[in-house]
């Protein structure tokens, strides 16, 4: 029947599969499936097959025209998005800026960094809001709020975003409150060696012509020597997860490197009672940067310290940034293999993944 159908359409009949050869591997592309989408896919394959005969290609095109005129979805070439031209060739963002928290994602895979939020638009934002609440608590402490009041208000706000089963909520609430308690504990334990400069410090620094870094620092501290003498500035970044990076990963941590680069090319400025870091040829004295992990299940609160980076190391890091601005400017963006690929929601349309190539490579 398959051969008869093919002959009636003017196509080359498929090879007959011998049923007695049960151990013979069958090419799935040579097996016809009785569905509209599969038939259209077969016709499109023949039309684009440079090795097919002219007669076969013409007949396949004729069938697609008939289906398109009948309004069958997928038959009209206008619906073959992979064959369309690029919608826009001009840069989409003429003045792109880099944020320290986004640089790591852009270095790993620009496509993921640019589109992941869009792909996750309908996903549960529980962990994001949970993290924002913890940061708000830390900011409140830095601005002089009463610890007990701040913790109680933050926990009450957390209870309003819980979506887990009722039997699990009490445990989640206790774990979140413990996260806040340990955050405050870390602050108190470090007062002998660190002195708070400000919280949620605004950053707007041009590390080199055309490369602008903007964002916020969770806490900016100043190191204090054993004799009470002031040292360099240390950036503190709160992490609410429980997985702490290795020493090697911390040493090259892009977000912390970006903060150190900002301080090397900026200076502190007071504006309306708030502290900003703005561009300067002088730079500030640096003491390094620290990731704080109060959510780690250890007796001692987990931290990951990045030592002060010298000018040469910061110059090497700065050289990685201009290409990232090109990615942000668009209209084209690079897809890159990274350790995050297995968890990436963009795999079905990613041109460097097997799943995505089926969708994006018109010549495949």
C-alpha positions in Angstrom: 0.0 0.0 0.0 2.9 2.4 0.8 4.4 1.7 -2.6 1.1 2.2 -4.4 0.5 5.5 -2.6 4.0 6.7 -3.5 3.5 5.8 -7.2 0.1 7.6 -7.4 1.9 10.7 -6.1 4.7 10.4 -8.5 7.3 9.7 -5.8 9.9 7.0 -5.5 8.3 4.0 -3.6 9.9 3.2 -0.3 11.9 0.0 0.0 9.9 -3.0 1.2 10.8 -4.2 4.7 11.2 -8.0 4.9 9.3 -9.1 7.9 11.3 -12.3 8.3 14.4 -10.2 8.9 13.4 -9.2 12.4 16.9 -8.5 13.5 17.5 -6.1 10.6 17.7 -2.4 11.7 15.0 -0.3 10.2 15.7 3.3 9.3 12.8 5.3 10.9 13.0 7.8 8.1 12.0 5.2 5.7 8.8 4.2 7.6 5.7 6.2 6.9 3.5 7.3 9.8 -0.2 7.9 9.0 -0.4 11.4 10.4 -0.7 14.8 8.8 2.4 16.2 10.5 4.5 13.2 9.5 3.3 13.4 5.9 4.1 17.1 5.7 7.5 16.5 7.2 8.1 13.8 4.6 7.1 16.1 1.8 9.3 18.9 3.1 12.3 16.5 3.4 11.9 15.5 -0.3 11.6 19.1 -1.4 14.8 20.0 0.3 16.7 16.8 -0.6 19.3 17.7 -3.2 19.8 14.0 -4.1 16.1 13.4 -4.8 15.0 13.3 -8.5 13.5 16.4 -10.0 10.3 14.5 -10.5 10.1 13.5 -6.8 10.8 17.1 -5.7 8.2 18.5 -8.0 5.5 16.1 -6.9 6.3 16.7 -3.2 6.0 20.5 -3.8 2.7 20.0 -5.6 1.3 18.1 -2.7 2.4 20.8 -0.3 0.7 23.4 -2.4 -2.5 21.4 -2.3 -2.3 21.1 1.5 -1.5 24.8 1.9 -4.4 25.8 -0.2 -6.6 23.6 1.9 -5.3 25.4 5.0 -3.5 22.4 6.6 -1.1 23.8 9.2 2.6 23.4 8.4 2.3 23.0 4.7 2.7 26.7 3.7 6.4 27.7 3.6 5.5 30.9 5.4 5.1 28.7 8.5 8.5 27.2 8.2 10.2 29.6 10.5 13.7 28.0 10.1 13.7 29.1 6.4 12.8 32.7 7.2 15.3 35.6 7.1 16.5 37.2 10.3 13.8 39.6 11.6 16.3 42.4 12.5 20.0 42.9 11.6 20.5 46.1 13.5 21.8 46.1 17.1 18.8 45.9 19.4 20.6 47.7 22.3 22.9 50.6 21.4 24.1 51.1 25.0 24.4 47.7 26.7 25.6 47.5 30.3 27.0 44.6 32.3 25.8 43.6 35.7 28.3 41.7 38.0 25.6 39.1 38.7 25.0 38.4 35.0 28.6 38.2 33.7 29.1 34.6 34.8 26.0 33.5 32.9 27.1 35.4 29.8 30.5 33.8 29.9 29.0 30.3 30.2 26.4 30.7 27.5 25.1 34.0 26.1 22.0 32.4 24.7 21.0 31.0 28.1 21.7 34.3 29.8 19.6 36.2 27.3 16.6 34.0 27.0 16.4 31.8 30.1 14.1 34.2 32.0 11.8 34.2 29.0 11.7 30.4 28.9 11.0 30.3 32.6 8.4 33.1 32.5 5.6 30.8 33.8 7.7 28.8 36.2 7.5 29.0 40.0 9.5 32.0 41.3 9.5 30.8 44.9 13.3 30.5 45.2 13.9 33.9 43.6 11.5 35.6 46.0 12.9 33.7 49.0 16.3 35.0 48.1 15.1 38.5 47.7 13.5 38.4 51.2 16.8 37.2 52.7 18.6 40.1 51.0 16.0 42.6 52.2 16.6 41.3 55.8 20.3 41.8 55.5 19.8 45.3 54.1 17.4 46.2 57.0 20.1 45.2 59.5 22.6 47.3 57.7 20.3 50.3 57.9 19.9 49.9 61.7 16.6 48.0 62.0 15.9 46.0 65.1 17.0 42.4 64.4 14.0 40.7 66.0 11.5 43.0 64.3 13.2 42.6 60.9 13.3 38.8 61.3 9.7 38.5 62.3 8.5 40.8 59.4 10.6 38.9 56.9 9.4 35.5 58.1 5.8 36.6 57.9 6.4 37.8 54.3 8.0 34.4 53.5 4.9 32.6 54.8 2.7 34.4 52.2 4.7 33.1 49.3 4.8 29.4 50.3 3.2 27.1 47.8 4.3 23.7 49.1 1.9 21.2 50.8 0.7 22.3 54.2 2.6 19.5 56.0 5.9 20.8 54.7 5.4 24.5 55.3 6.4 24.6 59.0 9.7 22.9 58.1 10.4 25.4 55.3 9.5 28.3 57.6 11.9 27.1 60.3 14.7 26.6 57.7 14.2 30.1 56.3 14.2 31.7 59.8 17.4 29.8 60.6 18.9 31.2 57.4 18.1 34.7 58.7 19.5 33.9 62.2 22.8 32.6 60.7 23.0 35.7 58.5 22.9 37.9 61.5 25.3 35.6 63.3 27.9 36.0 60.5 27.5 39.8 60.7 28.1 39.8 64.5 31.0 37.4 64.3 32.9 39.6 61.8 32.6 42.9 63.5 36.1 42.7 64.9 37.7 42.4 61.4 35.2 44.2 59.2 33.4 47.5 59.5 30.3 48.3 57.5 30.5 51.0 54.9 27.0 50.6 53.5 24.4 48.1 52.1 22.9 47.9 48.7 25.7 50.0 47.3 24.9 51.3 43.8 27.6 50.6 41.2 28.0 52.6 37.9 31.6 52.4 36.7 33.2 52.4 33.3 36.1 49.9 33.5 37.4 51.0 30.1 35.9 53.1 27.3 32.6 51.6 26.2 32.5 49.0 29.0 30.0 50.0 31.7 29.3 47.9 34.8 26.1 48.7 36.7 24.4 47.0 39.6 24.4 46.7 43.4 26.7 45.3 46.1 24.9 43.5 49.0 27.3 44.9 51.6 30.5 46.9 51.3 32.8 46.5 54.3 36.2 47.9 55.2 38.8 45.6 56.6 40.1 46.4 60.1 43.6 45.5 61.2 44.5 44.0 64.6 45.5 47.4 65.9 42.2 49.0 64.6 43.8 50.5 61.5 41.6 50.8 58.4 42.3 48.5 55.5 40.9 48.0 52.0 37.3 47.5 50.9 35.8 44.1 50.8 32.6 43.2 48.9 30.2 40.9 50.6 27.7 38.9 48.5 24.9 36.9 50.2 24.0 33.5 48.7 20.9 31.7 50.0 21.8 28.3 48.4 23.6 25.5 50.2 26.2 24.6 47.6 29.5 26.5 48.3 32.0 26.7 45.4 35.5 25.2 45.7 38.5 27.4 46.4 39.5 27.2 42.8 36.1 28.3 41.6 36.0 31.1 44.1 39.4 32.4 43.0 38.1 32.9 39.5 34.4 33.7 40.4 33.3 36.2 37.7 30.9 38.1 39.9 33.5 38.7 42.6 36.1 39.6 39.9 33.7 42.1 38.5 33.2 43.8 41.9 37.0 44.0 42.4 37.3 45.5 38.9 34.7 48.1 39.8 36.6 49.1 42.9 39.8 49.3 40.9 38.3 51.8 38.5 35.9 53.6 40.8 35.6 55.6 44.0 33.0 55.9 46.8 30.7 58.8 46.6 27.9 59.9 48.9 24.6 61.0 47.4 21.5 61.6 49.4 22.8 59.6 52.3 23.5 56.6 50.1 26.8 55.3 48.9 27.7 54.9 45.2 30.7 53.6 43.4 31.4 55.8 40.4 34.1 55.9 37.7 37.5 57.3 38.8 41.1 57.1 37.6 42.3 56.7 41.2 40.5 53.5 42.3 39.9 52.3 45.8 42.1 50.2 48.0 40.8 46.6 47.9 40.8 43.8 50.3 39.1 41.2 48.2 35.5 39.8 48.2 33.5 37.2 50.1 30.5 35.0 49.3 28.5 34.2 52.5 26.4 31.0 52.7 24.4 31.0 55.9 22.2 28.2 54.5 25.0 25.6 54.6 24.4 22.7 57.0 27.6 23.2 59.0 28.3 24.4 62.5 30.4 27.3 61.1 28.8 29.6 58.6 30.1 28.9 55.1 32.1 31.5 53.3 34.1 31.6 50.1 36.8 34.2 50.0 38.4 35.7 46.9 41.8 37.2 47.6 42.6 40.7 46.4 43.3 40.6 42.6 46.3 42.4 41.2 46.1 44.8 38.2 47.3 42.1 35.8 44.7 39.6 36.8 42.0 42.2 36.6 43.2 43.3 33.1 42.9 39.7 31.9 39.3 39.5 33.3 38.4 42.9 31.8 39.5 41.6 28.3 36.6 39.1 28.5 34.0 41.8 28.9 33.8 43.6 25.5 32.6 40.5 23.6 29.8 40.2 26.1 28.6 43.7 25.2 28.3 42.5 21.6 26.1 39.6 22.8 23.8 42.0 24.7 23.6 44.4 21.8 22.3 41.7 19.4 20.7 40.9 17.1 22.6 37.7 17.1 23.6 35.7 20.2 26.0 32.9 20.7 25.0 29.4 22.0 27.8 27.6 23.9 28.2 24.2 25.5 28.4 24.7 29.3 27.9 22.7 32.5 24.4 24.1 32.7 23.2 22.5 29.5 21.4 19.5 31.2 19.2 21.9 33.2 18.7 24.5 30.4 15.0 25.0 29.3 16.2 26.1 25.8 17.6 22.8 24.7 14.7 22.2 22.2 15.7 25.3 20.2 19.4 25.4 21.0 21.5 25.1 17.8 24.4 23.4 19.6 22.2 20.7 21.1 20.9 17.6 19.2 17.3 18.5 20.1 17.7 22.1 18.9 19.4 21.2 15.6 16.3 19.3 14.5 14.4 22.6 14.9 17.0 25.2 13.9 19.1 23.6 11.1 17.1 23.8 8.0 19.7 21.8 6.1 19.9 19.0 8.6 
